[in-house]
Amino acid sequence: MNKIKRILPILIVILFVYIYYQFITIDKNDILMSPSVTNWFGTDSEGNDILIVIIESLFYELLTVIICLPIIYFLSIFIGHLLSKSKKQIINDLIQNILHFWITLPIILIALFLLIIIGSSQLNAISVIIFIFIPSQSLYIYNQIFDAKKEPFVLAKLSYGFSQNHIFWKHIFPFIRSSSINYSLSRIPEIIMLNISLNFMGLATQPPHHSFGRVLFDGLSFMFSAWWIWLFPVLFISLLYLLLINKIKYWTKDV
């Protein structure tokens, strides 16, 4: 019964989108139409229905999170484990200093610079987001491993001569798993907002596909004459952000 309650909102949303697609009136000649019965959120300068644009933009945001989050998580686990195994303190300190320096840099400028070099596309934006977020998460994982190694059960295993790989996967990783998952989940809003920022500058999702950032950029030209172009996406992004914050608190409580 609880599982049904959890998926019921999703089913309702899917049903709503299907019904809306069936009854919506799409005419590319109907540009800058204000909200009406046929187009609930109005149309933009190209005749696109704003609600359909929001739904497509949400799809790309969720796709970005679904791809980025697991890759960032597992690569950071791997890198953090490698750092914890290093026996040369000089190399270890050097890498940590580099990571500490990296996380102080403005990520939006790094993303902008990299995407100008490699080209603008959603796939490239996802790659850049992964590249940007891995160092800080790897450092977090390393610190968690470092603290876990001080635990009595880990010291006992080390005294018995077990290998570091065995101790990590059998004891340390289960010990830090909850905190590392919580940290990863807490970064979902960051990933979404960075992706929206990159789309706002035209560096991620390219036409004819839609994105929140691009919709907001296009809406600047119609700030007062066609307010619905930017108002509804802004309201939806705000609602999505608040919903994510609430859900992340719920998810991390169960982990």
KEPAKE-880976 format. One record per residue (C-alpha): x, y, z; residue in one letter; residue number from 1. Coordinates in nm, 3 decimals, always signed. Example, Ala and Ser with C-alpha at 12.3 -4.5 7.8 and 13.67 -1.06 7.14 Angstrom:
BEGIN
DOLUM         u         v         w   code   pos
DOLUM    +1.230    -0.450    +0.780      a     1
DOLUM    +1.367    -0.106    +0.714      s     2
This chain:
BEGIN
DOLUM         u         v         w   code   pos
DOLUM    +0.000    +0.000    +0.000      m     1
DOLUM    +0.285    +0.240    +0.082      n     2
DOLUM    +0.449    +0.168    -0.253      k     3
DOLUM    +0.124    +0.250    -0.432      i     4
DOLUM    +0.101    +0.581    -0.245      k     5
DOLUM    +0.456    +0.668    -0.349      r     6
DOLUM    +0.405    +0.605    -0.721      i     7
DOLUM    +0.050    +0.746    -0.734      l     8
DOLUM    +0.163    +1.112    -0.778      p     9
DOLUM    +0.392    +1.004    -1.063      i    10
DOLUM    +0.107    +0.816    -1.233      l    11
DOLUM    -0.121    +1.118    -1.194      i    12
DOLUM    +0.139    +1.346    -1.355      v    13
DOLUM    +0.190    +1.102    -1.645      i    14
DOLUM    -0.187    +1.080    -1.698      l    15
DOLUM    -0.216    +1.459    -1.687      f    16
DOLUM    +0.060    +1.502    -1.948      v    17
DOLUM    -0.102    +1.240    -2.175      y    18
DOLUM    -0.444    +1.407    -2.154      i    19
DOLUM    -0.293    +1.750    -2.214      y    20
DOLUM    -0.113    +1.622    -2.524      y    21
DOLUM    -0.442    +1.486    -2.656      q    22
DOLUM    -0.639    +1.809    -2.620      f    23
DOLUM    -0.372    +2.073    -2.673      i    24
DOLUM    -0.387    +2.291    -2.983      t    25
DOLUM    -0.044    +2.324    -3.143      i    26
DOLUM    -0.018    +2.578    -3.421      d    27
DOLUM    +0.319    +2.734    -3.498      k    28
DOLUM    +0.139    +3.042    -3.628      n    29
DOLUM    -0.001    +3.111    -3.280      d    30
DOLUM    +0.302    +3.299    -3.152      i    31
DOLUM    +0.306    +3.490    -2.823      l    32
DOLUM    -0.046    +3.377    -2.736      m    33
DOLUM    -0.146    +3.453    -2.378      s    34
DOLUM    -0.270    +3.170    -2.150      p    35
DOLUM    -0.601    +3.030    -2.269      s    36
DOLUM    -0.818    +2.719    -2.252      v    37
DOLUM    -0.633    +2.562    -2.546      t    38
DOLUM    -0.286    +2.667    -2.429      n    39
DOLUM    -0.290    +2.688    -2.050      w    40
DOLUM    +0.050    +2.855    -2.014      f    41
DOLUM    +0.045    +3.041    -2.346      g    42
DOLUM    +0.293    +3.014    -2.633      t    43
DOLUM    +0.637    +3.157    -2.699      d    44
DOLUM    +0.781    +3.353    -2.992      s    45
DOLUM    +0.807    +3.034    -3.201      e    46
DOLUM    +0.456    +2.908    -3.129      g    47
DOLUM    +0.566    +2.644    -2.878      n    48
DOLUM    +0.328    +2.567    -2.594      d    49
DOLUM    +0.496    +2.680    -2.270      i    50
DOLUM    +0.368    +2.385    -2.067      l    51
DOLUM    +0.508    +2.138    -2.322      i    52
DOLUM    +0.837    +2.331    -2.313      v    53
DOLUM    +0.843    +2.299    -1.932      i    54
DOLUM    +0.776    +1.924    -1.950      i    55
DOLUM    +1.055    +1.871    -2.204      e    56
DOLUM    +1.292    +2.090    -2.000      s    57
DOLUM    +1.212    +1.887    -1.688      l    58
DOLUM    +1.295    +1.568    -1.878      f    59
DOLUM    +1.644    +1.697    -1.966      y    60
DOLUM    +1.705    +1.814    -1.609      e    61
DOLUM    +1.610    +1.475    -1.466      l    62
DOLUM    +1.815    +1.297    -1.732      l    63
DOLUM    +2.117    +1.509    -1.638      t    64
DOLUM    +2.078    +1.421    -1.269      v    65
DOLUM    +2.023    +1.050    -1.340      i    66
DOLUM    +2.343    +1.035    -1.546      i    67
DOLUM    +2.564    +1.263    -1.335      c    68
DOLUM    +2.484    +1.151    -0.983      l    69
DOLUM    +2.582    +0.778    -1.002      p    70
DOLUM    +2.897    +0.852    -1.203      i    71
DOLUM    +3.009    +1.123    -0.960      i    72
DOLUM    +2.932    +0.896    -0.664      y    73
DOLUM    +3.120    +0.585    -0.779      f    74
DOLUM    +3.418    +0.770    -0.925      l    75
DOLUM    +3.457    +0.970    -0.604      s    76
DOLUM    +3.447    +0.647    -0.402      i    77
DOLUM    +3.721    +0.504    -0.624      f    78
DOLUM    +3.940    +0.818    -0.610      i    79
DOLUM    +3.889    +0.861    -0.235      g    80
DOLUM    +3.989    +0.500    -0.179      h    81
DOLUM    +4.303    +0.543    -0.392      l    82
DOLUM    +4.401    +0.852    -0.195      l    83
DOLUM    +4.354    +0.669    +0.133      s    84
DOLUM    +4.582    +0.386    +0.013      k    85
DOLUM    +4.870    +0.615    -0.079      s    86
DOLUM    +5.174    +0.544    +0.139      k    87
DOLUM    +5.373    +0.849    +0.023      k    88
DOLUM    +5.257    +1.137    +0.239      q    89
DOLUM    +5.414    +1.401    +0.010      i    90
DOLUM    +5.209    +1.285    -0.289      i    91
DOLUM    +4.900    +1.254    -0.073      n    92
DOLUM    +4.940    +1.608    +0.061      d    93
DOLUM    +5.001    +1.743    -0.288      l    94
DOLUM    +4.683    +1.586    -0.425      i    95
DOLUM    +4.481    +1.708    -0.127      q    96
DOLUM    +4.613    +2.063    -0.173      n    97
DOLUM    +4.519    +2.051    -0.541      i    98
DOLUM    +4.168    +1.931    -0.451      l    99
DOLUM    +4.134    +2.199    -0.185      h   100
DOLUM    +4.241    +2.463    -0.438      f   101
DOLUM    +4.002    +2.324    -0.700      w   102
DOLUM    +3.693    +2.350    -0.480      i   103
DOLUM    +3.766    +2.717    -0.412      t   104
DOLUM    +3.741    +2.804    -0.783      l   105
DOLUM    +3.413    +2.939    -0.929      p   106
DOLUM    +3.259    +2.632    -1.094      i   107
DOLUM    +3.045    +2.831    -1.337      i   108
DOLUM    +3.355    +2.995    -1.489      l   109
DOLUM    +3.531    +2.659    -1.517      i   110
DOLUM    +3.226    +2.508    -1.686      a   111
DOLUM    +3.201    +2.807    -1.920      l   112
DOLUM    +3.568    +2.782    -2.016      f   113
DOLUM    +3.556    +2.406    -2.077      l   114
DOLUM    +3.238    +2.416    -2.285      l   115
DOLUM    +3.378    +2.694    -2.503      i   116
DOLUM    +3.674    +2.464    -2.573      i   117
DOLUM    +3.493    +2.133    -2.631      i   118
DOLUM    +3.171    +2.273    -2.779      g   119
DOLUM    +2.813    +2.328    -2.671      s   120
DOLUM    +2.583    +2.028    -2.625      s   121
DOLUM    +2.393    +1.862    -2.342      q   122
DOLUM    +2.628    +1.563    -2.348      l   123
DOLUM    +2.930    +1.790    -2.314      n   124
DOLUM    +2.756    +1.982    -2.035      a   125
DOLUM    +2.694    +1.655    -1.848      i   126
DOLUM    +3.061    +1.560    -1.890      s   127
DOLUM    +3.173    +1.899    -1.757      v   128
DOLUM    +2.936    +1.880    -1.459      i   129
DOLUM    +3.076    +1.538    -1.369      i   130
DOLUM    +3.432    +1.665    -1.405      f   131
DOLUM    +3.362    +1.968    -1.185      i   132
DOLUM    +3.185    +1.786    -0.902      f   133
DOLUM    +3.413    +1.483    -0.867      i   134
DOLUM    +3.709    +1.658    -0.690      p   135
DOLUM    +3.505    +1.800    -0.401      s   136
DOLUM    +3.316    +1.475    -0.351      q   137
DOLUM    +3.638    +1.272    -0.369      s   138
DOLUM    +3.786    +1.492    -0.097      l   139
DOLUM    +3.476    +1.439    +0.115      y   140
DOLUM    +3.500    +1.061    +0.070      i   141
DOLUM    +3.869    +1.066    +0.155      y   142
DOLUM    +3.800    +1.255    +0.479      n   143
DOLUM    +3.528    +1.007    +0.567      q   144
DOLUM    +3.766    +0.715    +0.505      i   145
DOLUM    +4.039    +0.885    +0.708      f   146
DOLUM    +3.802    +0.923    +1.004      d   147
DOLUM    +3.673    +0.567    +0.964      a   148
DOLUM    +4.026    +0.428    +0.986      k   149
DOLUM    +4.044    +0.556    +1.343      k   150
DOLUM    +3.751    +0.337    +1.446      e   151
DOLUM    +3.841    +0.044    +1.678      p   152
DOLUM    +3.699    -0.223    +1.447      f   153
DOLUM    +3.917    -0.098    +1.159      v   154
DOLUM    +4.230    -0.083    +1.376      l   155
DOLUM    +4.158    -0.438    +1.491      a   156
DOLUM    +4.136    -0.561    +1.131      k   157
DOLUM    +4.461    -0.385    +1.045      l   158
DOLUM    +4.635    -0.548    +1.339      s   159
DOLUM    +4.531    -0.889    +1.206      y   160
DOLUM    +4.702    -0.817    +0.876      g   161
DOLUM    +4.399    -0.786    +0.647      f   162
DOLUM    +4.461    -0.603    +0.318      s   163
DOLUM    +4.345    -0.243    +0.276      q   164
DOLUM    +4.111    -0.341    -0.008      n   165
DOLUM    +3.944    -0.607    +0.208      h   166
DOLUM    +3.904    -0.369    +0.501      i   167
DOLUM    +3.768    -0.093    +0.279      f   168
DOLUM    +3.501    -0.293    +0.096      w   169
DOLUM    +3.399    -0.512    +0.390      k   170
DOLUM    +3.411    -0.260    +0.674      h   171
DOLUM    +3.493    +0.102    +0.584      i   172
DOLUM    +3.265    +0.137    +0.283      f   173
DOLUM    +2.955    +0.007    +0.467      p   174
DOLUM    +3.047    +0.242    +0.752      f   175
DOLUM    +3.064    +0.554    +0.530      i   176
DOLUM    +2.796    +0.452    +0.279      r   177
DOLUM    +2.510    +0.639    +0.446      s   178
DOLUM    +2.698    +0.967    +0.479      s   179
DOLUM    +2.837    +0.945    +0.124      s   180
DOLUM    +2.490    +0.880    -0.022      i   181
DOLUM    +2.346    +1.168    +0.180      n   182
DOLUM    +2.619    +1.397    +0.051      y   183
DOLUM    +2.551    +1.289    -0.308      s   184
DOLUM    +2.176    +1.343    -0.277      l   185
DOLUM    +2.232    +1.688    -0.130      s   186
DOLUM    +2.410    +1.788    -0.452      r   187
DOLUM    +2.108    +1.733    -0.678      i   188
DOLUM    +1.996    +2.100    -0.655      p   189
DOLUM    +2.352    +2.209    -0.736      e   190
DOLUM    +2.361    +1.992    -1.047      i   191
DOLUM    +2.023    +2.120    -1.166      i   192
DOLUM    +2.107    +2.486    -1.105      m   193
DOLUM    +2.443    +2.454    -1.280      l   194
DOLUM    +2.276    +2.287    -1.577      n   195
DOLUM    +2.013    +2.565    -1.589      i   196
DOLUM    +2.292    +2.825    -1.579      s   197
DOLUM    +2.477    +2.659    -1.866      l   198
DOLUM    +2.156    +2.642    -2.068      n   199
DOLUM    +2.088    +3.008    -1.994      f   200
DOLUM    +2.420    +3.087    -2.165      m   201
DOLUM    +2.333    +2.855    -2.455      g   202
DOLUM    +2.608    +2.603    -2.377      l   203
DOLUM    +2.407    +2.286    -2.308      a   204
DOLUM    +2.080    +2.174    -2.471      t   205
DOLUM    +2.062    +2.303    -2.826      q   206
DOLUM    +1.755    +2.388    -3.043      p   207
DOLUM    +1.512    +2.245    -3.138      p   208
DOLUM    +1.519    +2.092    -2.787      h   209
DOLUM    +1.412    +2.302    -2.490      h   210
DOLUM    +1.559    +2.373    -2.149      s   211
DOLUM    +1.473    +2.589    -1.850      f   212
DOLUM    +1.779    +2.807    -1.894      g   213
DOLUM    +1.705    +2.875    -2.259      r   214
DOLUM    +1.340    +2.952    -2.186      v   215
DOLUM    +1.443    +3.206    -1.921      l   216
DOLUM    +1.693    +3.366    -2.160      f   217
DOLUM    +1.434    +3.396    -2.438      d   218
DOLUM    +1.180    +3.531    -2.190      g   219
DOLUM    +1.402    +3.831    -2.108      l   220
DOLUM    +1.308    +3.989    -2.439      s   221
DOLUM    +0.939    +3.965    -2.348      f   222
DOLUM    +0.963    +4.055    -1.980      m   223
DOLUM    +0.650    +4.272    -1.988      f   224
DOLUM    +0.488    +4.213    -2.326      s   225
DOLUM    +0.466    +3.834    -2.285      a   226
DOLUM    +0.517    +3.773    -1.915      w   227
DOLUM    +0.396    +3.410    -1.928      w   228
DOLUM    +0.707    +3.300    -2.122      i   229
DOLUM    +0.932    +3.346    -1.818      w   230
DOLUM    +0.686    +3.355    -1.526      l   231
DOLUM    +0.560    +2.996    -1.547      f   232
DOLUM    +0.909    +2.843    -1.590      p   233
DOLUM    +1.037    +3.049    -1.293      v   234
DOLUM    +0.746    +2.933    -1.077      l   235
DOLUM    +0.803    +2.572    -1.185      f   236
DOLUM    +1.179    +2.588    -1.115      i   237
DOLUM    +1.110    +2.736    -0.770      s   238
DOLUM    +0.853    +2.465    -0.699      l   239
DOLUM    +1.092    +2.196    -0.822      l   240
DOLUM    +1.371    +2.333    -0.602      y   241
DOLUM    +1.151    +2.340    -0.291      l   242
DOLUM    +1.021    +1.990    -0.367      l   243
DOLUM    +1.376    +1.859    -0.407      l   244
DOLUM    +1.489    +2.013    -0.079      i   245
DOLUM    +1.195    +1.852    +0.099      n   246
DOLUM    +1.245    +1.515    -0.069      k   247
DOLUM    +1.620    +1.512    -0.006      i   248
DOLUM    +1.556    +1.559    +0.364      k   249
DOLUM    +1.315    +1.264    +0.348      y   250
DOLUM    +1.554    +1.045    +0.147      w   251
DOLUM    +1.856    +1.117    +0.366      t   252
DOLUM    +1.649    +1.040    +0.675      k   253
DOLUM    +1.584    +0.689    +0.544      d   254
DOLUM    +1.942    +0.617    +0.435      v   255
